[in-house]
Amino acid sequence: MNKAKIHYHDIGDYLSREDKLRIIKQFGSVERIPWTILEPNEHGDWINHRNEMFKLFIPIEPEKKFAKGQKSFFEMYAIGVATNRDAWVYNASQRTLENNMRSMIDFYNRQREAYNDAVKVDKNLSVEDFIDTDDTKISWTRALRNYAKRNILIQYEKEKLNVGLYRPFQKQNIYFATELIESIGLSPKLFPTSTHKNLVICVSGIGASKDFSTIITDCIPDLQLQFNGQCFPLYWYDSSDADVVDLFNQGAEKPMDRYVRKDGVTDWILSTARKQYGYKVMKEDIFYYVYGLLHSPDYRITFATDLKKSLPRLPLVEKADDFWAFSKAGRELADLHLNYETIEPYRKCIVSFAPLTNKGDKMNYHVEKMRFGKSDSKTSDKSVIHYNHSITITGIPTEAYEYVVNGKSAIEWIMERYAITTDKKSGITNDPNDWAREHNDEKYILNLLLRVINVSVQTVEIVKGLPKLKCEAD
C-alpha cells in the first residue's frame, strides 16, 4: 500500500472566510492550486519548520531550577500568577479589594465550619455537595474546596496587599496570599513581600497564538501579562533558613530579613561572557543584554516558529561592541518600560478640552471607555483617541502603534484596560478611576495614555537602532 501524501497550500494568515473562499475560487479547479507536498521534520513539524540554528544557542531557562553549574542564562524561572479568581483578588481600588477579600474569607470560614460540623453527622457528605456556590459571595476553586475539607482556617492579612502588573502597563492591587491564588508557582521567590525589590523579564509561554514578545516588570506579574508568561528574574529570594533566622533573632529590636537574595543570572553565563567580552561584564549587563536581544526584529522574525514551540534560546554575539550595544539598549528599554508612569507625556499630540458649561466647573478626567476616532469611511482613525466626552487626543503618530506586546499595541492595552468593568459572576466592579483617586492624581489615566505614547515612540526608535543579528549558519 502506498503512503498517503498531504498536499498543502498556504493562502495567507488573518483572512476572513470570504477572503479565503474568493482566493480558492480564483484558481478555478483543484488541479490549478500550487500544492506543496508536506513531509515532517525530525521534530514532527509538518509546517512552520524550526530553524536548526536555534538549537545551537544557549537556553534562557535551566534544565533543573536552582541547580549549580547550569549552562543557561538563568538559574531559575517562574510562571506568572494564575489566581482563577481575578475579579476577587485584583482591583484598581485597594479599599475595594480589601473589602472583597474580607467578605470572601469570612464567608469561606463560615462554610468551612458548617461543613466540618455537618460531616460529623454524615461522613459521606462531600464538600462539593455541601458548599454554597453563590458567585456573589465567593469564588470556589479546587484548592479552596480542599482547604475547607481539611478545616483550614484562612485569615485576612493586610500585609498580603501588594501591587501586580496585570496586563502590559496596567498595575492592579493584588491580594498575594498562597491560599487564595490557585497557582502561585514560584512567584513568592521573586517577590516574597511588598518590600523586596526585583526586576523580572517576562516572555511568551510555549504554544502562544500571538507573536512572541517580552516585557520587564518590578512587581508581581500575572500569568497572562504575556501569553502563559514565563518570568526570568535578576534576583530570587531564598527563605530555606528562615527558622534559623528566627532562632537567632529572638528578642532583637530590629527583625532580621528572613530572605536571602540570590542571583538569577548563572555563574556559568557570566564566566562565558567574560571570556568573550572581557572582565568588565557583570551579571546585570547580561540581564539587560537578554532584554535587548529579545527585542531584536532579526531574532523574532527568523525564529518566530521556534519561539512558539519552546522558550527562547539566545546567542552570545561575536563582537564585544554588539554585546554592549544590546545591553545598553536593554537598559534603555527597561528604563522606559519600568518607569512608564513617570516618563514625560508625549508632547507632539494635541489634547483638546471641551469648553466648561458653567463658571466654576472643573475639567472631568473620569474615564469610562476610550475610543478611536472615525475617518470619513467610518473606519477607525488611530491618530485620534476620544478619552471621554470632554477630552480628545489628536496627532498620535502611526509609528507608536508599532510597539506591540502580547498581541496588541501598548496604546491599545491602555485603552482596553483603563475602562470600567463589572464581572458578570461576582458583580464586582473594577473602576480604574479608583487608582487615580487613591493616588491623589486625577490626571493619572490621561497622562498615562500620553506617557505610553511616548514610551512606544521611543521603544520603536531604540529597536530600530539595534545591531543586526547574524541568524544564518556559516
Residue pairs with C-beta under 8 A, 6 or more apart in sequence:
5 37
6 37
6 38
6 46
7 35
7 36
7 37
7 38
8 35
8 36
8 37
8 38
8 46
8 47
9 33
9 34
9 35
9 36
10 36
10 47
11 20
11 23
11 24
12 23
15 23
24 33
27 33
38 46
38 47
39 46
40 46
41 49
41 50
43 50
43 309
45 305
45 309
48 305
48 308
49 305
50 305
50 306
50 309
51 302
51 303
51 305
51 306
51 471
52 473
53 471
53 472
53 473
54 303
54 306
54 313
55 313
56 315
56 473
57 313
57 314
57 315
58 71
58 72
58 73
58 269
58 313
58 314
58 315
58 316
59 71
59 72
59 73
59 311
59 312
59 313
60 72
60 73
60 74
60 77
60 203
60 232
60 290
60 311
60 312
60 313
60 314
61 72
61 73
61 74
61 77
61 230
61 232
61 311
62 70
62 72
62 74
62 75
62 76
62 77
62 266
63 70
63 72
64 70
65 75
65 76
65 77
65 186
66 75
66 76
67 75
68 267
69 268
70 266
70 268
71 266
71 268
72 266
72 268
72 269
73 232
73 265
73 266
73 269
73 286
73 290
73 314
74 232
74 233
74 264
74 265
74 266
75 236
75 262
75 263
75 264
75 265
75 266
76 186
76 189
76 233
76 236
76 264
77 186
77 230
77 231
77 232
77 233
78 185
78 186
78 187
78 189
78 190
78 230
78 231
78 233
79 183
79 185
79 186
79 187
79 205
79 223
79 228
79 229
79 230
79 231
80 185
80 187
80 202
80 221
80 222
80 223
80 224
80 225
80 226
80 228
80 229
80 230
80 231
81 164
81 174
81 176
81 181
81 183
81 184
81 185
81 187
81 220
81 221
81 222
81 223
82 181
82 182
82 183
82 185
82 222
82 223
83 89
83 90
83 174
83 180
83 181
83 182
83 183
83 222
84 139
84 141
84 181
84 182
84 183
85 139
85 141
85 180
85 182
86 166
87 139
87 423
87 425
87 426
87 428
87 430
88 100
88 101
88 104
88 139
88 175
88 180
88 426
88 428
89 97
89 101
89 174
89 175
89 180
89 181
90 97
90 164
90 166
90 172
90 173
90 174
90 222
90 430
91 97
91 100
91 172
91 173
91 428
91 430
91 434
92 172
92 173
92 430
92 431
92 432
92 433
92 434
92 435
93 173
93 430
93 431
93 434
93 435
93 437
93 438
94 161
94 173
94 438
95 434
95 438
96 428
96 429
96 430
96 434
97 161
97 173
97 174
97 175
98 158
98 161
100 428
101 156
101 175
101 180
102 156
103 137
104 137
104 138
104 139
104 180
105 154
105 155
105 156
105 180
107 132
107 137
107 138
108 138
108 144
108 147
108 148
108 154
109 153
109 154
111 130
111 131
111 132
111 138
111 148
112 147
112 148
112 151
112 152
112 153
114 130
115 125
115 127
115 130
115 131
115 148
115 149
116 151
118 125
118 130
119 125
119 130
127 145
127 146
127 148
127 149
128 145
131 140
131 145
131 148
132 138
133 140
135 425
135 426
136 425
136 426
136 427
138 144
139 425
139 426
141 182
142 182
143 179
143 182
144 179
144 180
144 182
147 154
147 179
152 179
154 177
154 179
154 180
157 177
159 193
159 194
160 175
160 176
160 177
161 173
161 174
161 175
161 176
161 194
162 173
162 174
162 175
162 176
162 191
162 193
162 194
162 219
162 220
163 171
163 172
163 173
163 174
163 194
163 219
163 220
164 171
164 172
164 173
164 174
164 176
164 219
164 220
164 221
164 222
165 171
165 172
165 215
165 217
165 219
165 220
165 221
165 222
165 225
166 172
166 174
166 222
166 225
166 417
167 222
167 224
167 225
167 406
167 413
167 416
167 417
168 215
168 225
168 405
168 406
168 410
168 413
169 340
169 410
169 413
169 414
169 417
169 448
169 452
169 455
170 413
170 414
170 417
170 418
171 219
171 435
174 220
176 187
176 191
176 220
178 184
178 188
183 223
186 236
187 220
187 221
187 231
189 236
189 237
189 238
190 198
190 200
190 220
190 231
190 233
190 236
190 237
191 198
191 219
191 220
192 237
192 239
192 258
192 259
193 259
196 237
196 259
196 261
197 218
198 218
198 233
198 234
198 235
198 236
198 237
199 216
199 217
199 218
199 233
199 234
199 235
199 287
199 334
199 338
200 216
200 217
200 218
200 221
200 231
200 232
200 233
200 234
201 214
201 215
201 216
201 231
201 232
201 233
201 287
201 290
201 291
201 294
202 214
202 215
202 216
202 217
202 221
202 225
202 226
202 229
202 230
202 231
202 232
203 212
203 213
203 214
203 226
203 229
203 230
203 231
203 232
203 294
203 311
203 312
204 210
204 212
204 213
204 214
204 226
204 227
204 228
204 229
204 230
204 307
204 406
205 226
205 227
205 228
205 229
205 230
205 311
206 228
206 308
206 309
206 310
206 311
207 228
207 308
207 309
208 226
208 227
208 228
208 308
209 227
210 227
210 406
210 407
211 300
211 304
211 404
211 407
212 300
212 304
212 307
212 308
212 312
213 226
213 404
213 405
213 406
213 407
214 226
214 291
214 294
214 295
214 405
215 225
215 226
215 337
215 405
215 406
216 291
216 333
216 334
216 337
216 338
217 225
217 337
217 338
218 338
221 229
221 231
222 229
223 229
224 406
225 406
226 405
226 406
227 406
227 407
230 311
232 264
232 290
233 264
234 263
234 264
234 265
234 283
234 284
234 287
235 261
235 262
235 263
235 264
236 261
236 262
236 264
237 259
237 260
237 261
237 262
238 259
238 260
238 261
238 262
239 258
239 259
239 260
241 260
242 258
242 259
245 256
245 257
245 258
246 258
248 256
249 255
249 256
263 283
264 287
265 283
265 284
265 286
265 287
269 286
270 281
270 282
270 283
270 286
272 316
273 281
273 285
273 286
273 316
273 323
274 281
276 316
276 320
276 323
277 320
277 323
277 324
278 320
281 323
285 324
285 327
286 327
287 330
288 327
288 328
288 330
288 331
288 334
289 323
289 326
289 327
289 330
290 314
290 330
291 330
291 333
291 334
292 325
292 326
292 327
292 328
292 329
292 330
292 331
292 333
292 466
293 299
293 314
293 315
293 317
293 326
293 330
293 469
294 300
294 312
294 314
295 329
295 330
295 333
295 459
295 462
295 463
295 466
296 326
296 463
296 466
296 469
297 463
297 466
298 466
298 468
298 469
298 471
299 314
299 469
299 471
300 307
302 469
302 471
303 471
306 313
315 469
315 470
316 323
317 323
317 326
317 467
317 469
317 470
318 470
321 467
322 467
325 466
325 467
326 466
326 467
329 462
329 463
329 465
329 466
332 462
333 459
333 462
333 463
336 343
336 455
336 458
336 459
336 462
337 455
337 459
340 448
340 451
340 452
340 455
341 448
341 451
342 451
343 451
343 454
343 455
344 451
344 454
345 447
345 450
345 451
345 453
345 454
346 400
346 450
346 451
346 453
346 454
346 457
348 395
348 397
349 393
349 394
349 395
349 396
349 450
349 453
350 393
350 394
350 395
351 391
351 392
351 393
351 446
351 450
352 391
352 392
352 393
352 394
353 363
353 390
353 391
354 389
354 390
354 391
356 362
356 363
363 390
363 391
364 388
364 389
364 390
364 391
365 388
365 391
365 436
365 442
365 443
365 445
365 446
366 388
366 433
367 387
367 388
367 418
367 419
367 420
367 432
367 433
367 445
367 446
368 388
368 419
368 420
369 415
369 419
369 420
370 385
370 386
370 387
370 388
370 414
370 415
370 418
370 419
370 449
371 385
371 386
371 415
372 380
372 381
372 382
372 384
372 385
372 386
372 415
373 380
373 381
373 382
373 383
373 384
373 385
373 386
373 392
373 394
374 380
374 381
375 381
382 396
382 398
382 401
383 394
383 395
383 396
383 397
383 398
384 392
384 393
384 394
384 396
385 392
385 393
385 396
385 411
385 415
385 449
386 392
387 393
387 446
387 449
391 446
393 449
393 450
396 411
396 453
397 453
397 457
399 456
399 457
399 460
400 409
400 411
400 453
400 456
400 457
400 460
401 409
401 411
401 412
401 456
402 409
402 456
402 460
403 409
403 410
403 455
403 456
403 457
403 459
403 460
403 463
404 410
405 413
406 413
408 416
409 456
410 452
410 455
410 456
410 459
411 449
411 452
411 453
411 456
413 452
414 448
414 449
414 452
415 449
417 432
418 432
418 445
418 448
418 449
419 432
420 429
420 430
420 431
420 432
420 433
421 429
421 430
422 428
422 429
422 430
423 429
423 430
432 445
433 445
435 444
435 445
436 442
436 443
436 444
436 445
441 447
